[in-house]
Amino acid sequence: MTQQQAKPPLPSDDKRWKLVNATMRRNGYADHALIETLHSVQDAFGFLDETSLRFVAASLDLPLSKVYGVATFYHIFMLKPKGRHACVVCTGTACYIKGAGALLEGIQGRYGVNPGDTTEDDRLSVLTARCVGACGLAPAVVLDGDVLGKLATDTLIAKLEELN
């Protein structure tokens, strides 16, 4: 008979940890609940930090490397707080050939932020995606969920400037 390993204490008194723990408990602290648990953490806190990744790994009795690997493999998971607005630049082949690199350089030049980061004022998160499925609109950008296509750098910067 296998002995149940003691679960780690919640990282803090923040009530959101109880929601995360409920997700794991509902799934029997099974390793197959990893993605659902990471979603629960991100829904509760907005992103996945080192503390949350360590807590999930210990709770599900998984190596931290596996939890980190899953968190970094899926682009939906954020390891840093996200900004009020999200700009996802497609870097797929068609978009890259049509100027996605220039769009990223324009954003970096104007806002001083690299892909995967958020501006210091938490206004804008800049991300990249391998493909957003809008190859006919290359270069394509997803700005707060809206697909914009055939963008020039100055047009994209103007749209970003319009955001509150």
Residue pairs with C-beta under 8 A, 6 or more apart in sequence:
5 61
7 29
7 58
7 59
8 55
8 58
8 59
10 17
10 18
10 21
10 55
11 17
11 51
11 52
11 55
16 44
16 45
17 44
17 55
19 40
19 44
20 37
20 40
20 41
20 44
20 52
20 55
20 56
21 59
23 33
23 36
23 37
23 40
24 33
24 37
24 56
24 59
24 60
27 33
27 36
27 37
29 59
29 60
29 61
30 60
31 60
31 61
31 62
33 60
34 56
34 60
34 62
34 66
34 67
34 70
35 70
35 74
37 56
37 59
37 60
38 48
38 56
38 67
38 70
38 71
38 77
41 48
41 52
41 56
42 48
42 76
42 77
42 78
45 52
46 78
46 81
46 82
47 78
47 79
47 80
47 81
47 82
48 71
48 77
48 78
48 79
49 79
53 64
53 67
53 68
53 71
54 64
56 62
56 67
57 63
57 64
57 66
57 67
60 67
70 77
71 77
71 79
72 79
75 127
75 129
78 125
80 116
80 117
80 118
81 118
81 122
82 118
82 125
83 118
83 119
83 122
83 123
83 124
83 125
84 122
84 123
84 124
84 163
84 164
85 123
85 124
85 125
85 143
85 144
85 160
85 163
86 124
86 125
86 127
86 142
86 143
86 144
86 145
87 107
87 124
87 125
87 126
87 127
87 141
87 142
87 143
87 156
87 160
88 127
88 128
88 129
88 132
88 141
88 142
88 143
89 95
89 100
89 103
89 104
89 107
89 115
89 126
89 127
89 128
89 129
89 139
89 141
90 100
90 128
90 129
90 130
90 131
90 132
90 134
90 138
90 139
90 140
90 141
90 142
91 100
91 101
91 104
91 128
91 129
91 130
92 100
92 129
92 130
92 131
92 132
92 135
92 138
94 135
94 138
95 131
95 132
95 135
95 138
95 139
95 140
96 139
97 138
98 138
98 139
98 150
99 138
99 139
99 151
99 152
99 153
100 138
100 139
102 153
103 139
103 141
103 151
103 153
103 156
104 115
104 126
104 128
105 153
106 153
106 154
106 156
106 157
107 113
107 126
107 156
107 157
107 160
108 114
110 157
110 160
111 119
111 124
111 126
111 160
112 119
113 119
113 124
113 126
114 126
115 126
115 127
115 128
116 126
116 127
116 128
117 125
117 126
118 124
118 125
118 126
119 125
123 163
124 160
124 163
129 142
132 140
132 142
132 147
134 140
134 147
134 149
136 149
137 147
137 148
137 149
137 150
138 149
138 150
139 149
139 150
139 151
140 147
140 148
140 149
140 151
141 147
141 148
141 149
141 151
141 156
142 148
143 159
143 160
144 163
148 156
148 159
